[in-house]
């Protein structure tokens, strides 16, 4: 009799302790999959198109991500995919594909905290990327003009230029909103309902749901995920933008200038009083409607020109006789200088030629990002400091007085001047700034 009941419930293969509600949900999922097998539009078919999957593979390979819980790298995955690609596609098309849990990885944050991105397996990253490639054209026209993060043709520099434009128009008060663990607190039910408004293939929604519910492996134990989207997944940036697009559109309807880069949000106002009202209404909407957590200690109103207090994406703003200008924030300068200090450490410098190459790569990337800022005098000061650091490393590597004397004379100094420098007892850093060196 018990066997018949189990059979009627459709869960004879499952553990008897499993709740009947879960079984009904599973059966409902299978029914949805069959009903949508001939769905229009067939978004799942486009996701699983071989050209789309090949583009997804190339993108994942270019990103050079770390392996997931299975330890498989993108290079190891290619032979397996060539042999089992059709089998994998068939499993996804039939609704029998189950994503693997993501691997939790801790990354230290500059402020002393820890960021915990979840790293999916290579196969899951490829499928997520394939989904994102098909959903992006649907959502790009729907996103707000004030949204700049994770969008093609838009960058952090565009967001900074937009704030500068608003400041020139008189919006000099900024409401800085800090979301606490945004990617980890996205409400699944709310997100899936938002997706259903524009993604009309329920099979794709259910596949995304499985990725959201795939769980996290920590210390060998799989922990279920009831909320959030793994920050290391290829689909997460798009889902994050879809979720916060509700905030963007709400404040656009209110006629309030809003600039957002991922979860870094700035709402602008013309007066202190207006900015206080916007802070209250913003927090209310984020916590009440979107069910997110706002860090109230870090969320505040501040002047756009408050150099110490206003920092956005590493930049700040100033105002002079020529109007509003963009500056590199002091903390960003310090971080860059610390990186250069590490690259020119006397004990770790090694080959000067190799060190200069590393400095060049680091400086080029930094300048490409911060190049829109007004920093001519700062760069001149940094340049002089960096040259002195390099001279210090060279001076230490010459070591012996006779080597220093020979090298200095080889560079054109007369013998008396070379001896004066070579036999000096001054410390390396002080010596690097003497006339002889």
C-alpha positions in Angstrom: 0.0 0.0 0.0 2.9 2.3 0.8 4.5 1.5 -2.5 1.3 2.5 -4.3 1.1 5.8 -2.5 4.7 6.6 -3.4 4.0 5.7 -7.0 0.9 8.0 -7.0 2.9 10.8 -5.6 5.4 10.4 -8.4 8.4 10.1 -6.1 9.1 6.4 -5.6 12.7 7.0 -6.7 13.2 9.8 -4.1 13.9 9.5 -0.4 10.7 9.0 1.6 11.4 12.0 3.8 11.2 14.4 0.8 8.3 16.8 1.1 5.4 16.3 -1.3 5.5 20.0 -2.1 8.9 19.6 -3.7 7.7 16.7 -5.8 4.7 18.7 -7.1 7.1 21.5 -8.0 9.3 19.0 -9.9 6.3 17.6 -11.8 5.1 21.2 -12.5 8.6 21.9 -14.0 8.4 18.9 -16.3 5.0 19.9 -17.4 6.1 23.5 -18.1 9.1 22.1 -20.1 6.8 20.0 -22.3 4.3 22.8 -22.8 7.0 25.2 -23.9 8.9 22.7 -26.1 7.4 24.5 -29.1 7.5 27.9 -27.5 7.4 31.1 -29.5 9.8 32.8 -29.4 12.2 29.9 -29.0 14.8 31.6 -27.0 16.2 28.4 -25.6 16.8 27.2 -29.2 18.8 30.4 -29.9 20.7 29.8 -26.6 21.7 26.3 -27.7 22.5 27.3 -31.3 26.0 26.0 -32.0 27.3 29.4 -33.3 26.0 31.0 -30.1 27.6 28.3 -27.9 30.9 28.7 -29.8 30.9 32.4 -29.2 30.2 31.8 -25.6 33.1 29.4 -25.3 35.5 31.9 -26.9 34.3 34.6 -24.5 34.8 32.3 -21.4 38.2 31.3 -22.7 39.2 35.0 -23.2 38.2 35.7 -19.6 40.7 33.1 -18.2 38.6 32.3 -15.2 39.5 29.9 -12.4 38.1 26.3 -12.4 34.9 25.4 -10.5 34.4 22.6 -8.0 35.3 19.9 -10.6 38.8 21.5 -11.1 38.4 21.5 -14.9 40.1 24.4 -16.7 38.8 25.9 -20.0 41.7 24.2 -21.9 40.7 20.8 -20.4 37.0 21.4 -21.3 37.5 21.6 -25.0 38.2 17.9 -25.8 35.3 16.9 -23.5 32.9 19.4 -25.3 33.9 18.1 -28.7 32.9 14.6 -27.7 29.8 15.3 -25.5 28.5 18.6 -26.9 25.4 17.0 -28.5 24.7 15.1 -25.3 24.9 18.2 -23.2 22.6 20.2 -25.5 20.1 17.4 -25.5 20.1 17.3 -21.7 19.5 21.0 -21.5 16.8 21.0 -24.2 14.9 18.2 -22.4 15.1 20.0 -19.1 17.3 17.4 -17.4 20.4 19.5 -16.9 21.3 20.3 -13.3 24.0 23.0 -12.8 26.8 22.2 -10.4 27.2 24.2 -7.1 29.6 27.2 -7.4 33.0 27.2 -5.7 33.3 29.9 -3.0 36.5 31.9 -3.1 37.5 34.7 -0.7 39.2 37.8 -2.1 40.4 40.5 0.3 38.9 44.0 -0.1 40.9 47.2 0.1 38.9 48.3 3.2 39.8 45.1 5.1 36.7 43.1 4.4 36.4 40.0 2.2 34.5 39.5 -1.1 33.2 36.0 -1.7 32.5 35.4 -5.4 31.1 32.1 -6.5 32.9 30.4 -9.4 30.8 28.1 -11.5 32.3 25.2 -13.5 33.5 25.9 -17.0 30.4 24.2 -18.6 28.1 26.3 -16.5 30.0 29.5 -17.4 29.6 28.7 -21.1 25.9 28.0 -20.8 25.4 31.2 -18.7 27.3 33.2 -21.3 25.2 31.7 -24.1 22.0 32.8 -22.2 23.4 36.3 -21.6 24.2 36.7 -25.3 20.6 36.1 -26.2 19.1 38.1 -23.3 21.3 41.2 -23.8 19.6 42.4 -27.0 16.2 42.1 -25.3 17.3 44.2 -22.2 19.7 46.7 -23.7 16.9 48.9 -25.1 15.0 48.7 -21.7 17.9 49.8 -19.5 18.1 53.4 -18.3 20.6 55.9 -19.8 21.9 56.4 -16.3 23.1 52.8 -16.0 26.8 52.2 -17.1 28.0 49.0 -15.5 28.4 45.7 -17.4 26.9 47.2 -20.6 28.5 47.2 -24.1 29.9 50.5 -25.2 29.6 52.0 -21.7 32.3 52.4 -19.0 33.1 53.9 -15.7 34.5 57.0 -17.4 31.1 57.6 -19.1 29.5 57.5 -15.6 32.0 60.1 -14.3 31.4 62.4 -17.3 27.7 62.2 -16.7 28.1 63.3 -13.0 30.3 66.1 -14.2 27.6 67.2 -16.7 24.9 67.1 -13.9 27.2 69.1 -11.6 27.7 71.8 -14.3 23.9 72.0 -14.4 23.7 72.8 -10.7 23.2 69.3 -9.3 25.9 69.7 -6.7 24.4 67.5 -3.9 25.0 63.8 -4.2 23.1 61.0 -2.4 25.6 58.1 -2.2 23.9 54.8 -1.7 25.8 51.8 -0.4 24.2 48.4 -0.9 25.4 45.7 1.6 26.4 42.5 -0.2 24.2 43.3 -3.2 24.9 40.2 -5.3 24.3 38.0 -2.3 20.9 39.5 -1.4 19.0 39.6 -4.7 15.5 38.2 -4.1 15.0 35.2 -6.4 11.2 35.5 -6.6 11.3 39.2 -7.5 14.1 38.6 -10.1 12.3 35.8 -11.8 9.1 37.7 -12.0 11.0 40.6 -13.5 12.5 38.3 -16.1 9.1 36.9 -17.1 8.0 40.4 -18.1 10.3 40.3 -21.1 11.6 36.7 -21.5 8.6 34.8 -22.9 10.3 31.4 -23.0 9.6 29.8 -19.6 12.2 27.1 -20.2 14.9 29.8 -20.1 13.5 31.2 -16.9 13.5 27.8 -15.3 17.1 27.2 -16.4 18.1 30.6 -14.8 16.3 29.6 -11.7 18.3 26.4 -11.5 21.5 28.4 -11.7 20.3 30.7 -8.9 19.4 27.7 -6.8 22.5 25.6 -7.6 24.1 26.2 -4.2 27.6 27.0 -2.9 30.3 24.6 -1.9 32.2 25.6 1.2 34.7 23.3 2.8 33.4 20.4 0.9 29.8 21.0 2.0 27.1 22.2 -0.4 25.1 25.1 1.1 21.7 25.9 -0.6 21.2 29.4 -2.0 17.9 31.0 -1.2 18.8 34.4 -2.4 21.6 36.2 -4.4 23.4 35.6 -7.7 27.0 34.2 -7.7 29.3 37.2 -8.5 31.6 35.0 -10.5 29.0 33.8 -13.0 28.7 35.1 -16.5 25.0 35.7 -16.2 25.2 37.6 -12.9 26.1 41.1 -14.3 23.0 41.0 -16.6 20.8 39.8 -13.8 22.1 42.5 -11.5 21.3 45.2 -14.0 17.8 43.7 -14.6 17.1 43.8 -10.9 18.3 47.4 -10.3 16.8 48.7 -13.5 13.6 49.0 -11.5 15.3 51.6 -9.3 16.7 53.4 -12.3 13.3 53.6 -14.0 11.5 54.6 -10.9 13.7 57.6 -10.3 13.7 58.5 -14.0 9.9 58.7 -13.8 10.3 61.0 -10.9 12.6 63.2 -12.9 15.6 62.6 -10.6 19.1 62.4 -12.0 20.6 59.0 -11.2 23.9 57.5 -12.2 24.6 53.8 -11.5 27.6 51.6 -12.2 26.6 48.0 -11.1 25.6 48.5 -7.4 27.4 51.9 -7.0 24.5 54.4 -7.0 24.6 58.1 -6.9 21.4 60.2 -7.0 21.8 64.0 -7.5 20.0 67.0 -6.2 20.3 70.8 -6.3 19.9 71.4 -2.5 20.7 69.9 0.8 17.0 69.6 1.7 16.2 67.8 -1.6 19.1 65.4 -1.1 17.9 64.5 2.4 14.4 63.7 1.0 16.0 61.6 -1.8 18.1 59.7 0.6 15.0 58.7 2.6 12.9 57.8 -0.4 15.8 55.8 -2.0 16.4 53.7 1.1 12.7 53.1 1.4 12.4 51.9 -2.2 15.5 49.7 -2.1 14.6 48.0 1.2 10.9 48.0 0.8 10.2 47.3 -2.9 13.4 45.6 -4.0 14.1 43.9 -0.6 17.8 44.8 -0.6 20.0 45.8 2.4 21.2 49.4 2.5 24.3 50.2 4.6 22.9 53.2 6.4 26.3 54.2 7.9 27.9 54.6 4.4 24.8 55.9 2.7 24.8 59.7 3.0 24.3 63.1 1.3 27.4 65.0 0.5 28.6 67.8 -1.8 29.9 66.7 -5.2 33.0 68.9 -4.6 33.8 67.4 -1.1 37.1 66.0 -2.1 37.6 63.9 1.0 34.0 62.7 1.4 32.8 62.1 -2.2 34.5 59.3 -4.0 32.9 57.5 -6.9 34.6 54.8 -8.9 38.0 56.1 -7.7 37.3 59.7 -8.9 36.3 63.0 -7.2 35.4 66.4 -8.5 36.7 70.0 -8.1 35.6 73.4 -9.2 37.9 76.2 -10.4 37.9 79.2 -12.7 37.3 77.0 -15.7 34.3 75.2 -14.1 33.9 71.6 -12.9 36.8 69.3 -13.4 37.5 65.6 -12.7 40.2 64.5 -10.2 41.7 61.2 -9.1 40.7 60.6 -5.5 43.5 60.7 -2.9 42.8 57.0 -2.0 43.3 56.0 -5.6 46.6 57.9 -5.8 47.8 56.1 -2.6 46.8 52.7 -3.9 48.6 53.3 -7.2 51.7 54.6 -5.4 51.7 51.6 -3.1 51.6 49.3 -6.2 54.6 51.2 -7.7 56.4 51.0 -4.4 56.0 47.3 -4.4 57.3 47.0 -8.0 60.4 49.0 -7.1 61.2 47.4 -3.8 64.9 47.1 -3.2 64.6 43.5 -2.0 62.2 42.3 -4.8 63.1 44.4 -7.8 65.3 41.9 -9.5 66.2 42.7 -13.1 65.7 46.4 -13.8 64.6 45.8 -17.4 61.9 43.3 -16.2 60.9 45.7 -13.4 60.5 48.6 -15.9 58.3 46.4 -18.1 56.0 45.6 -15.1 55.9 49.2 -14.2 54.9 50.1 -17.8 52.1 47.5 -17.9 50.7 48.7 -14.5 51.0 52.4 -15.3 49.4 52.0 -18.8 46.4 50.2 -17.3 46.0 52.8 -14.6 46.3 55.8 -17.0 43.8 54.2 -19.4 41.3 54.2 -16.6 42.1 57.5 -14.9 43.1 59.4 -18.1 40.0 61.6 -18.1 41.1 63.2 -14.8 43.0 66.5 -14.5 46.3 65.4 -13.0 49.2 67.0 -14.9 51.0 68.3 -11.8 50.4 65.1 -9.9 51.9 63.0 -12.7 55.0 65.1 -12.8 55.5 64.7 -9.0 54.9 60.9 -9.3 57.3 60.7 -12.2 60.1 62.2 -10.3 59.4 60.0 -7.3 59.4 56.9 -9.5 62.7 57.7 -11.2 64.2 58.1 -7.8 62.9 54.7 -6.7 64.4 53.1 -9.8 67.8 54.8 -9.2 67.7 53.5 -5.6 67.3 49.9 -6.9 70.1 50.3 -9.4 72.4 51.7 -6.7 71.8 48.8 -4.4 72.4 46.3 -7.2 75.8 47.8 -8.0 76.7 46.9 -4.4 80.6 47.2 -4.1 82.2 50.7 -4.2 84.6 49.7 -7.0 81.5 48.5 -9.1 79.8 51.8 -8.4 82.9 53.8 -9.4 83.4 51.9 -12.6 79.6 52.2 -13.6 79.6 56.0 -12.8 82.7 56.6 -14.8 81.2 54.6 -17.6 78.2 57.0 -17.6 80.6 59.9 -18.1 81.5 61.2 -14.6 85.1 62.2 -13.9 87.0 59.9 -11.5 86.9 62.3 -8.5 83.1 62.6 -8.8 82.6 58.9 -9.3 84.8 58.2 -6.1 82.7 60.8 -4.2 79.6 58.9 -4.9 80.9 55.3 -4.8 82.5 55.6 -1.4 79.6 57.6 0.2 78.0 56.1 3.3 74.6 57.6 2.7 71.5 55.3 2.6 70.1 54.1 -0.7 67.1 56.3 -0.8 69.1 59.4 0.1 71.8 58.5 -2.3 69.3 58.1 -5.1 68.6 61.9 -4.9 72.2 63.2 -4.9 73.7 65.0 -7.8 76.3 62.3 -8.5 73.7 59.6 -8.9 
